[in-house]
Amino acid sequence: MAPERQDMEKQGARSLARLIWPEALVAAAAVALFSRAVFTSASFYLRDIGPYVLPMKEWWRGRVLGGHLPEWIPSIGLGMPFLADPGNQCFYPPALLLLLPLPQGLDLFLAAHVVLAAIGAVRLARALGADPAGSAIAGASFGLGGYVVSMTGSGLYLCSAAYLPWVALAIVDLRRSPRIRRPAAILALLVALQLLAGDLQGVLIS
């Protein structure tokens, strides 16, 4: 390989590292914060997770892996619709993580949304003019802040909150772009994911 090409590749790698270090930093901080749930047998349990979310996801997982549609759950009261309830996230693509053995799959699902929220806030801050250090602080403040972290005890609202900075970023891009097709499609996709996550309130807020 020519020396000039090697130098260009090294410069490109250094530029990429300078560009993405805030995202890498906040992602690593989120993983470190929830390292017990991600890397050990400890799991999320507080609030809704242990008594409600985990049993519901276990039932959903069993039905799906058994080749059945989770249409009706008979074990709650006299039975109730399951597939038709958007809060059960049956059509939410990241819910595929819940097909992994539980509760580890649920732990990864929740931690991944915290990482998503933090990186989204980094990207939004950068789009609004923050320098790399400022964008890292913004990502940590939102993704590792009180609201997002506390929503790991709910699940549903965490998923919706994780998309808030990404939706805001898509709106910024839509307003700035001379061609609206691509940013409009991205915005529509993000709002669709919020809806599939099951929290209409989060969509209305964003």
SERO-4910 file (N, C-alpha, C, O; in steps of 0.05 Angstrom, whole numbers):
BEGIN
 pado doro    nc1    nc2    nc3   cac1   cac2   cac3    cc1    cc2    cc3    oc1    oc2    oc3
  Met    A     17    -24      0      0      0      0     18     25      0     37     27     15
  Ala    A     10     44    -17     26     69    -19     26     84      7      5     84     21
  Pro    A     48     97     14     49    113     39     28    134     40     16    139     61
  Glu    A     22    147     17      2    168     17    -26    157     24    -41    170     39
  Arg    A    -32    133     14    -58    121     20    -60    113     49    -80    116     62
  Gln    A    -37    103     60    -37     96     89    -41    120    106    -57    119    125
  Asp    A    -28    142     99    -32    167    114    -61    177    113    -72    186    133
  Met    A    -73    175     89   -101    183     86   -120    166    103   -138    176    115
  Glu    A   -114    140    103   -131    122    119   -128    127    149   -148    126    164
  Lys    A   -103    133    158    -99    139    186   -113    165    194   -125    167    215
  Gln    A   -111    185    176   -125    210    181   -155    207    182   -169    219    199
  Gly    A   -165    190    164   -194    184    164   -203    170    189   -224    177    200
  Ala    A   -187    151    199   -193    137    224   -193    156    248   -210    155    265
  Arg    A   -173    174    248   -171    194    270   -195    213    269   -206    221    290
  Ser    A   -202    221    245   -225    240    242   -251    226    251   -268    238    264
  Leu    A   -254    201    244   -278    186    252   -279    183    282   -300    186    295
  Ala    A   -256    177    294   -255    174    323   -262    200    337   -277    200    357
  Arg    A   -252    223    327   -259    249    338   -289    255    335   -301    268    352
  Leu    A   -300    245    313   -328    251    307   -347    235    325   -368    245    334
  Ile    A   -341    210    330   -360    192    344   -353    188    373   -367    173    387
  Trp    A   -332    201    384   -325    195    412   -348    202    431   -351    189    451
  Pro    A   -363    224    427   -385    229    446   -406    206    446   -415    199    468
  Glu    A   -413    196    423   -432    173    422   -420    149    436   -434    136    452
  Ala    A   -395    143    431   -382    120    443   -381    123    474   -384    104    489
  Leu    A   -375    148    482   -373    153    511   -399    149    525   -400    135    546
  Val    A   -421    161    515   -447    158    529   -457    130    527   -470    120    545
  Ala    A   -452    116    505   -460     88    502   -446     71    523   -458     54    536
  Ala    A   -419     75    526   -404     60    546   -413     67    574   -414     49    591
  Ala    A   -420     92    579   -430    100    606   -456     86    612   -461     78    634
  Ala    A   -474     84    592   -500     71    596   -496     41    602   -509     30    620
  Val    A   -478     29    586   -473      0    591   -461     -4    619   -467    -23    633
  Ala    A   -442     14    626   -430     12    653   -451     15    675   -450      1    695
  Leu    A   -469     34    671   -490     39    691   -507     15    696   -515      9    719
  Phe    A   -513      0    674   -530    -24    677   -514    -49    673   -525    -69    663
  Ser    A   -488    -49    680   -471    -72    675   -480    -97    690   -477   -119    680
  Arg    A   -492    -93    713   -501   -117    728   -523   -131    713   -524   -156    712
  Ala    A   -542   -116    702   -563   -128    687   -554   -139    660   -565   -159    651
  Val    A   -534   -126    648   -525   -134    621   -506   -158    623   -507   -176    606
  Phe    A   -488   -158    643   -467   -178    643   -469   -199    665   -453   -218    666
  Thr    A   -487   -196    684   -490   -216    706   -518   -227    706   -535   -220    689
  Ser    A   -524   -243    727   -550   -255    729   -570   -235    742   -594   -242    743
  Ala    A   -561   -212    751   -580   -192    762   -597   -181    739   -589   -181    716
  Ser    A   -622   -173    746   -641   -164    726   -657   -140    736   -659   -135    760
  Phe    A   -668   -125    717   -687   -104    723   -712   -117    736   -722   -138    727
  Tyr    A   -721   -105    758   -745   -116    772   -763    -95    783   -787   -101    787
  Leu    A   -753    -71    789   -769    -52    803   -794    -43    788   -796    -46    764
  Arg    A   -813    -33    803   -838    -21    793   -853    -42    776   -861    -63    786
  Asp    A   -859    -35    751   -876    -53    734   -861    -77    723   -874    -97    715
  Ile    A   -834    -76    723   -819    -97    708   -824   -125    720   -832   -143    706
  Gly    A   -818   -128    746   -820   -155    757   -848   -166    759   -853   -188    750
  Pro    A   -867   -150    771   -894   -161    774   -912   -161    749   -931   -177    748
  Tyr    A   -906   -145    729   -924   -143    706   -910   -147    679   -918   -165    664
  Val    A   -890   -131    673   -878   -132    646   -865   -159    641   -870   -171    620
  Leu    A   -849   -169    659   -835   -195    654   -854   -218    650   -851   -233    631
  Pro    A   -875   -222    667   -893   -244    662   -908   -241    635   -912   -261    622
  Met    A   -915   -217    628   -928   -213    602   -910   -220    579   -918   -232    559
  Lys    A   -885   -212    581   -866   -218    560   -860   -248    559   -856   -259    537
  Glu    A   -859   -260    581   -854   -289    582   -877   -304    568   -873   -323    553
  Trp    A   -902   -295    573   -925   -308    560   -924   -303    530   -928   -321    514
  Trp    A   -918   -278    522   -915   -271    493   -893   -288    480   -898   -298    458
  Arg    A   -871   -290    493   -848   -305    481   -856   -335    478   -850   -346    457
  Gly    A   -869   -346    498   -878   -374    495   -897   -379    472   -894   -398    458
  Arg    A   -916   -360    468   -934   -363    446   -920   -360    419   -925   -376    401
  Val    A   -903   -341    417   -890   -336    391   -871   -360    384   -872   -370    362
  Leu    A   -855   -368    403   -837   -390    398   -852   -416    394   -841   -435    382
  Gly    A   -876   -418    405   -892   -442    400   -907   -441    374   -922   -460    367
  Gly    A   -904   -419    358   -916   -417    332   -945   -408    333   -961   -414    315
  His    A   -953   -393    354   -980   -384    357   -982   -354    359   -963   -341    369
  Leu    A  -1003   -342    349  -1008   -314    352  -1017   -308    381  -1034   -322    391
  Pro    A  -1005   -288    394  -1013   -282    421  -1038   -265    421  -1038   -242    430
  Glu    A  -1060   -276    412  -1085   -260    408  -1099   -254    434  -1109   -232    438
  Trp    A  -1100   -274    452  -1117   -272    476  -1102   -284    499  -1093   -307    498
  Ile    A  -1100   -269    521  -1087   -279    545  -1108   -287    565  -1122   -269    575
  Pro    A  -1111   -312    571  -1133   -321    588  -1128   -318    618  -1146   -321    634
  Ser    A  -1103   -313    626  -1096   -313    654  -1100   -287    669  -1095   -286    693
  Ile    A  -1110   -267    655  -1116   -241    669  -1146   -238    670  -1160   -236    649
  Gly    A  -1157   -237    694  -1186   -235    698  -1200   -258    684  -1193   -282    688
  Leu    A  -1219   -252    667  -1233   -272    651  -1221   -274    623  -1233   -286    605
  Gly    A  -1197   -263    620  -1184   -263    594  -1186   -235    582  -1205   -220    587
  Met    A  -1166   -228    565  -1167   -202    552  -1151   -203    527  -1133   -220    524
  Pro    A  -1156   -185    508  -1141   -184    483  -1111   -177    489  -1105   -161    507
  Phe    A  -1094   -190    475  -1065   -185    478  -1053   -172    453  -1041   -151    454
  Leu    A  -1058   -185    431  -1047   -175    405  -1057   -147    399  -1042   -131    387
  Ala    A  -1082   -142    406  -1094   -116    398  -1086    -93    417  -1092    -70    411
  Asp    A  -1073    -99    438  -1064    -78    457  -1037    -67    449  -1017    -82    451
  Pro    A  -1035    -42    440  -1009    -32    430   -988    -31    453   -964    -32    447
  Gly    A   -997    -30    478   -978    -30    500   -963    -56    503   -942    -56    517
  Asn    A   -971    -77    490   -957   -103    491   -935   -105    470   -920   -124    470
  Gln    A   -933    -85    452   -911    -82    433   -907   -106    415   -885   -113    408
  Cys    A   -929   -119    408   -927   -144    392   -916   -139    364   -904   -157    352
  Phe    A   -919   -114    353   -909   -109    327   -885    -90    327   -877    -78    306
  Tyr    A   -873    -86    350   -850    -68    353   -824    -83    347   -817   -102    361
  Pro    A   -810    -76    325   -787    -92    316   -766    -98    338   -757   -121    340
  Pro    A   -757    -78    355   -737    -85    375   -747   -106    396   -731   -117    410
  Ala    A   -773   -111    396   -783   -132    415   -773   -160    407   -777   -179    423
  Leu    A   -761   -163    384   -748   -188    377   -727   -196    397   -721   -220    401
  Leu    A   -715   -176    411   -696   -183    432   -709   -199    454   -695   -214    468
  Leu    A   -735   -197    457   -749   -211    478   -753   -241    472   -762   -256    488
  Leu    A   -745   -249    448   -745   -277    441   -720   -291    453   -719   -316    454
  Leu    A   -700   -275    461   -678   -287    476   -688   -297    503   -709   -289    512
  Pro    A   -673   -315    516   -681   -324    542   -686   -301    561   -670   -283    563
  Leu    A   -708   -302    575   -715   -282    595   -706   -290    623   -705   -314    628
  Pro    A   -698   -271    640   -702   -242    637   -679   -228    622   -680   -203    619
  Gln    A   -658   -243    613   -636   -230    601   -644   -214    575   -634   -192    570
  Gly    A   -662   -225    560   -671   -211    536   -685   -185    543   -681   -165    528
  Leu    A   -700   -185    564   -713   -160    573   -693   -140    583   -695   -116    578
  Asp    A   -673   -149    597   -651   -132    606   -637   -118    583   -633    -94    584
  Leu    A   -631   -133    562   -618   -122    539   -636   -102    524   -628    -81    515
  Phe    A   -662   -109    523   -682    -92    511   -683    -65    524   -683    -44    511
  Leu    A   -684    -64    551   -685    -39    566   -659    -23    564   -660      1    559
  Ala    A   -637    -37    567   -611    -23    566   -606    -12    538   -595     10    535
  Ala    A   -614    -26    517   -611    -16    490   -626     10    485   -616     27    470
  His    A   -649     13    498   -664     37    494   -652     61    509   -654     84    501
  Val    A   -638     55    531   -624     77    545   -601     86    527   -596    110    525
  Val    A   -586     67    516   -565     75    497   -575     91    474   -563    110    465
  Leu    A   -598     82    463   -610     96    440   -617    125    448   -613    143    432
  Ala    A   -629    128    471   -636    155    481   -611    173    483   -611    196    475
  Ala    A   -590    162    495   -566    178    500   -552    186    473   -545    209    470
  Ile    A   -550    167    455   -537    174    429   -555    193    413   -544    211    400
  Gly    A   -581    190    415   -599    209    401   -595    237    412   -595    256    396
  Ala    A   -592    240    438   -588    267    449   -561    279    441   -559    303    436
  Val    A   -540    262    438   -515    271    428   -518    282    399   -508    304    393
  Arg    A   -531    266    382   -535    275    354   -551    301    352   -545    318    336
  Leu    A   -572    303    369   -588    327    368   -572    351    377   -574    372    364
  Ala    A   -557    349    398   -541    371    408   -521    380    387   -516    403    383
  Arg    A   -509    360    374   -489    367    353   -503    382    330   -492    401    319
  Ala    A   -527    373    322   -541    386    300   -549    414    308   -552    431    290
  Leu    A   -552    420    333   -560    447    342   -536    464    348   -539    487    357
  Gly    A   -512    454    342   -488    471    344   -469    465    367   -449    480    370
  Ala    A   -475    445    383   -457    439    406   -431    427    397   -430    413    376
  Asp    A   -409    433    411   -384    421    404   -384    392    415   -403    384    429
  Pro    A   -364    376    409   -364    348    418   -368    344    449   -383    327    457
  Ala    A   -354    361    465   -357    359    494   -385    366    502   -397    352    519
  Gly    A   -396    387    490   -423    395    497   -444    374    489   -463    369    504
  Ser    A   -440    361    466   -458    341    457   -457    316    475   -477    303    480
  Ala    A   -433    310    485   -430    287    503   -444    293    530   -457    275    541
  Ile    A   -442    318    539   -457    325    564   -487    324    559   -501    315    577
  Ala    A   -496    333    536   -524    331    530   -534    302    529   -555    296    540
  Gly    A   -518    285    517   -526    257    515   -527    244    542   -545    228    548
  Ala    A   -508    250    559   -508    239    586   -530    250    603   -543    236    619
  Ser    A   -536    276    599   -557    289    616   -584    277    609   -600    273    627
  Phe    A   -589    272    584   -615    261    577   -616    230    580   -633    220    594
  Gly    A   -598    217    567   -598    187    567   -593    175    594   -604    154    600
  Leu    A   -577    188    610   -570    177    637   -583    195    659   -576    192    682
  Gly    A   -601    212    651   -614    229    670   -637    215    684   -644    192    679
  Gly    A   -649    230    702   -669    218    720   -693    206    706   -702    184    713
  Tyr    A   -704    220    686   -729    211    673   -724    185    658   -738    165    663
  Val    A   -704    184    640   -700    160    624   -692    137    641   -703    115    638
  Val    A   -674    141    660   -666    119    677   -689    109    694   -692     84    698
  Ser    A   -706    127    704   -728    118    720   -748    102    704   -763     85    715
  Met    A   -750    107    678   -769     93    661   -760     64    655   -775     49    642
  Thr    A   -736     57    663   -729     28    661   -746     11    679   -746    -13    676
  Gly    A   -761     24    697   -780      9    714   -807      7    701   -825     -6    712
  Ser    A   -810     19    677   -836     17    663   -833      2    637   -850    -16    631
  Gly    A   -813      8    622   -809     -6    596   -823      9    574   -810     19    555
  Leu    A   -849     11    575   -865     23    554   -857     52    550   -851     60    527
  Tyr    A   -856     68    571   -849     97    568   -820    101    562   -812    121    550
  Leu    A   -803     82    570   -774     84    563   -771     82    533   -756     98    521
  Cys    A   -785     64    521   -783     60    492   -790     85    477   -777     94    459
  Ser    A   -812     98    485   -821    122    472   -801    145    477   -795    160    458
  Ala    A   -792    148    502   -773    169    508   -747    166    492   -734    186    485
  Ala    A   -739    142    486   -714    138    472   -714    150    444   -693    157    433
  Tyr    A   -738    153    433   -740    164    406   -743    195    405   -742    207    384
  Leu    A   -748    207    428   -753    236    429   -731    252    416   -737    269    399
  Pro    A   -706    248    423   -685    264    410   -682    258    381   -675    276    365
  Trp    A   -687    233    373   -684    226    345   -707    239    328   -702    248    306
  Val    A   -731    240    340   -753    254    326   -746    283    323   -750    295    302
  Ala    A   -736    296    345   -729    324    343   -707    328    323   -708    348    308
  Leu    A   -688    310    321   -666    313    302   -677    311    273   -669    325    256
  Ala    A   -696    292    269   -708    289    243   -724    315    235   -724    322    211
  Ile    A   -737    327    254   -751    352    249   -731    374    241   -736    390    223
  Val    A   -709    376    256   -688    396    249   -678    391    220   -675    410    205
  Asp    A   -672    366    214   -662    359    187   -683    366    166   -677    376    144
  Leu    A   -708    361    172   -730    366    153   -732    396    147   -736    404    125
  Arg    A   -729    413    168   -730    442    164   -706    453    149   -709    473    135
  Arg    A   -683    440    152   -659    450    140   -654    440    112   -641    452     95
  Ser    A   -665    416    106   -659    403     80   -674    415     57   -698    421     59
  Pro    A   -660    420     35   -674    431     11   -692    410     -2   -711    417    -16
  Arg    A   -687    385      3   -703    363     -7   -716    349     17   -702    339     35
  Ile    A   -742    347     17   -755    337     41   -760    307     41   -768    296     61
  Arg    A   -756    294     18   -765    266     16   -751    248     37   -763    234     52
  Arg    A   -724    250     38   -709    233     56   -714    239     85   -721    221    100
  Pro    A   -711    265     94   -716    270    122   -745    265    130   -751    258    153
  Ala    A   -764    269    112   -792    264    118   -796    234    122   -811    226    139
  Ala    A   -783    218    105   -785    188    108   -773    179    135   -784    162    148
  Ile    A   -750    191    142   -738    184    168   -756    192    191   -759    176    210
  Leu    A   -768    215    190   -786    224    211   -810    206    213   -818    199    235
  Ala    A   -821    198    190   -844    180    190   -837    153    202   -853    141    217
  Leu    A   -813    143    196   -804    118    207   -801    119    238   -810    101    252
  Leu    A   -790    141    247   -786    144    276   -812    146    291   -816    134    312
  Val    A   -831    161    280   -858    164    292   -872    137    292   -886    130    311
  Ala    A   -869    122    270   -881     95    268   -869     77    290   -884     62    302
  Leu    A   -843     78    295   -831     62    316   -842     70    343   -847     53    360
  Gln    A   -846     96    347   -858    105    373   -886     94    376   -893     85    398
  Leu    A   -901     94    355   -929     84    356   -929     54    361   -944     44    377
  Leu    A   -911     39    348   -909     10    352   -899      4    380   -905    -18    391
  Ala    A   -884     22    392   -875     18    419   -898     20    439   -895     11    462
  Gly    A   -920     32    430   -944     30    446   -951     54    463   -971     53    478
  Asp    A   -936     76    461   -941     99    478   -950    123    461   -933    138    452
  Leu    A   -976    126    457   -987    148    441   -979    175    454   -975    194    440
  Gln    A   -979    175    481   -972    200    495   -944    210    487   -941    234    483
  Gly    A   -925    192    484   -898    200    475   -898    212    448   -883    231    442
  Val    A   -915    201    430   -917    212    403   -928    240    403   -918    258    389
  Leu    A   -948    245    420   -960    271    421   -941    291    433   -941    315    425
  Ile    A   -925    283    453   -905    300    465   -884    309    444   -876    332    443
  Ser    A   -875    289    428   -854    295    409   -865    311    385   -850    318    367
***
